[in-house]
Amino acid sequence: YPIGEDQPETHMVNINWLLNDERLSSLDELTVGILDHLLMGTSSSILRRSLMESGYGEALTGGGLSDELLQATFSVGMKGVKGDDVSDLEKLIVETFEKVAKDGFEADAIAASMNTIEFQLREFNTGSYPKGLSFMLGAMSKWLYDESPTEALKFEEPLAQLKDSISKDGSKIFQDMVQKFFIENEHR
């Protein structure tokens, strides 16, 4: 959409996916979190890098994964996009997902994302934010939907399952998730 009359003749483009209709398993929740980091978490992440190097816009928008509610969403786009580049930007995003589904991720990138997320889970550093409030908000993500409030705080078992899957099949679990949630998913 056009940004506004007092702004340059550019657009803001965002593509949003509804990732799931049914509850995600704990393994799927963790896997999609790591996938988000692989796609958008660092300046060298494939989707972030593709967008920033494209020259289609000025800055990223969307923020990637939002999984606080029962139905997770993924949002990505750019602001400062010329009108002629809108469809090219959309095409680039879809093509990047298709490339990931086909080629997967490098083992080093997976290891780096796994290490980062595992460290965050174990450290549970909330900075100046009250730790008790962080625990409550984490618990509410399951409790609101009649699940055990402590379920959202448990990560050891799904982490072990994900590590096992990666050691056996490498990037396949992420490739399958990209195929299901982004390529085949028309709820966007």
C-alpha positions as CSV (number, residue, x, y, z in Angstrom):
1,Y,0.0,0.0,0.0
2,P,1.2,3.6,-0.5
3,I,2.8,5.0,2.6
4,G,1.0,8.4,2.5
5,E,0.8,11.6,0.6
6,D,3.4,13.4,2.7
7,Q,5.9,10.5,2.2
8,P,8.0,9.6,-0.8
9,E,6.3,7.6,-3.6
10,T,7.1,4.3,-2.0
11,H,5.1,1.4,-0.6
12,M,5.2,-0.9,2.4
13,V,4.9,-4.6,1.5
14,N,4.3,-7.4,4.0
15,I,3.5,-11.0,3.4
16,N,1.9,-12.8,6.3
17,W,1.2,-16.5,6.8
18,L,-1.0,-18.3,9.2
19,L,1.2,-21.3,10.0
20,N,-1.2,-23.7,11.7
21,D,-4.9,-24.4,12.3
22,E,-4.2,-27.1,14.9
23,R,-2.0,-27.0,17.9
24,L,1.7,-27.4,17.3
25,S,3.5,-30.1,19.1
26,S,6.3,-29.0,21.5
27,L,8.8,-30.3,18.9
28,D,7.1,-28.2,16.1
29,E,7.1,-25.1,18.3
30,L,10.8,-25.4,19.0
31,T,11.6,-26.3,15.3
32,V,9.7,-23.3,13.9
33,G,11.5,-21.1,16.4
34,I,14.9,-22.3,15.2
35,L,13.6,-22.0,11.6
36,D,12.7,-18.4,12.2
37,H,16.3,-17.8,13.5
38,L,17.7,-19.5,10.4
39,L,15.6,-17.4,8.1
40,M,15.7,-14.0,9.9
41,G,17.7,-14.1,13.1
42,T,21.1,-12.7,11.9
43,S,22.4,-10.5,9.2
44,S,23.6,-13.6,7.4
45,S,20.3,-15.4,7.6
46,I,19.1,-16.3,4.1
47,L,15.7,-14.5,4.0
48,R,17.0,-11.4,5.8
49,R,20.1,-11.3,3.5
50,S,18.1,-11.8,0.3
51,L,15.8,-8.9,1.2
52,M,18.5,-6.5,2.3
53,E,20.7,-7.2,-0.7
54,S,17.8,-7.0,-3.2
55,G,17.7,-3.3,-3.3
56,Y,13.9,-3.4,-3.4
57,G,13.3,-1.4,-0.2
58,E,14.9,0.5,2.7
59,A,14.3,-1.7,5.7
60,L,12.7,-4.9,6.8
61,T,9.3,-5.1,8.3
62,G,7.2,-7.9,9.7
63,G,9.4,-9.4,12.4
64,G,9.2,-13.0,11.4
65,L,7.6,-15.5,13.7
66,S,4.8,-14.6,16.2
67,D,3.9,-17.7,18.2
68,E,2.3,-16.4,21.4
69,L,-1.2,-17.4,20.4
70,L,-2.6,-20.8,19.5
71,Q,-2.2,-20.0,15.8
72,A,1.3,-18.9,14.9
73,T,2.0,-16.4,12.2
74,F,5.0,-15.4,10.1
75,S,5.3,-11.9,8.7
76,V,8.0,-10.5,6.4
77,G,8.4,-7.6,4.0
78,M,10.0,-4.2,3.4
79,K,9.2,-0.6,3.6
80,G,10.4,2.0,1.1
81,V,9.5,-0.2,-1.9
82,K,9.0,1.4,-5.3
83,G,5.6,0.6,-6.8
84,D,7.2,-1.2,-9.8
85,D,9.1,-3.5,-7.4
86,V,6.2,-4.7,-5.2
87,S,5.5,-7.9,-7.2
88,D,9.3,-8.5,-7.6
89,L,9.7,-8.4,-3.9
90,E,6.8,-10.8,-3.3
91,K,8.4,-13.1,-5.9
92,L,11.8,-12.9,-4.2
93,I,10.3,-13.9,-0.8
94,V,8.5,-16.9,-2.3
95,E,11.6,-17.9,-4.3
96,T,13.8,-17.7,-1.2
97,F,11.5,-20.1,0.6
98,E,11.5,-22.4,-2.5
99,K,15.3,-22.4,-2.4
100,V,15.4,-23.3,1.3
101,A,12.9,-26.1,0.8
102,K,15.0,-27.5,-2.0
103,D,18.6,-26.9,-0.8
104,G,18.2,-26.7,3.0
105,F,20.6,-24.9,5.4
106,E,24.3,-25.4,5.9
107,A,25.3,-27.5,8.9
108,D,27.2,-24.6,10.4
109,A,24.1,-22.3,10.2
110,I,22.0,-25.0,11.9
111,A,24.5,-25.5,14.6
112,A,24.8,-21.7,15.2
113,S,21.0,-21.3,15.4
114,M,20.7,-24.3,17.6
115,N,23.4,-23.1,20.0
116,T,21.9,-19.6,20.1
117,I,18.4,-20.8,20.9
118,E,19.5,-23.5,23.3
119,F,21.6,-20.9,25.2
120,Q,18.6,-18.5,25.4
121,L,16.4,-21.3,26.7
122,R,18.9,-22.4,29.4
123,E,20.0,-18.9,30.4
124,F,16.4,-17.4,30.5
125,N,18.0,-14.0,30.8
126,T,15.1,-11.5,30.9
127,G,17.4,-8.4,31.4
128,S,15.6,-5.8,33.4
129,Y,12.2,-7.4,32.8
130,P,10.9,-9.2,35.9
131,K,11.7,-12.9,35.7
132,G,8.5,-13.9,37.4
133,L,6.4,-12.0,34.9
134,S,8.3,-13.7,32.0
135,F,7.5,-17.1,33.5
136,M,3.9,-16.1,33.8
137,L,3.6,-14.9,30.2
138,G,5.3,-18.2,29.1
139,A,2.9,-20.3,31.1
140,M,-0.1,-18.3,29.8
141,S,0.7,-19.3,26.2
142,K,-0.5,-22.8,27.0
143,W,-2.8,-22.2,30.0
144,L,-5.1,-20.0,27.9
145,Y,-5.8,-23.1,25.7
146,D,-6.5,-25.5,28.6
147,E,-3.1,-27.1,28.6
148,S,-0.7,-27.4,31.5
149,P,0.8,-24.0,32.4
150,T,4.2,-25.7,33.0
151,E,4.2,-27.3,29.5
152,A,5.4,-24.1,27.8
153,L,8.4,-23.9,30.1
154,K,9.7,-27.4,29.3
155,F,12.1,-27.7,26.5
156,E,14.5,-30.5,27.2
157,E,12.6,-33.3,25.5
158,P,11.7,-31.4,22.3
159,L,15.3,-30.1,22.1
160,A,16.7,-33.7,22.3
161,Q,14.2,-34.8,19.6
162,L,15.2,-32.0,17.3
163,K,18.9,-32.6,17.8
164,D,18.3,-36.3,17.1
165,S,16.4,-35.5,13.9
166,I,19.2,-33.1,12.8
167,S,21.9,-35.7,13.5
168,K,20.1,-38.2,11.4
169,D,18.7,-36.1,8.5
170,G,20.5,-32.8,8.7
171,S,18.4,-29.9,7.3
172,K,15.4,-32.1,6.3
173,I,13.2,-31.2,9.3
174,F,13.5,-27.5,8.4
175,Q,13.0,-28.1,4.7
176,D,9.8,-30.1,5.3
177,M,8.6,-27.3,7.6
178,V,9.3,-24.6,5.0
179,Q,7.5,-26.7,2.4
180,K,4.4,-27.2,4.6
181,F,4.2,-23.8,6.2
182,F,5.3,-21.5,3.4
183,I,5.2,-23.1,0.0
184,E,2.1,-25.3,0.2
185,N,0.3,-22.9,2.6
186,E,-2.0,-20.6,0.7
187,H,-3.3,-19.0,3.9
188,R,-1.3,-15.8,3.4
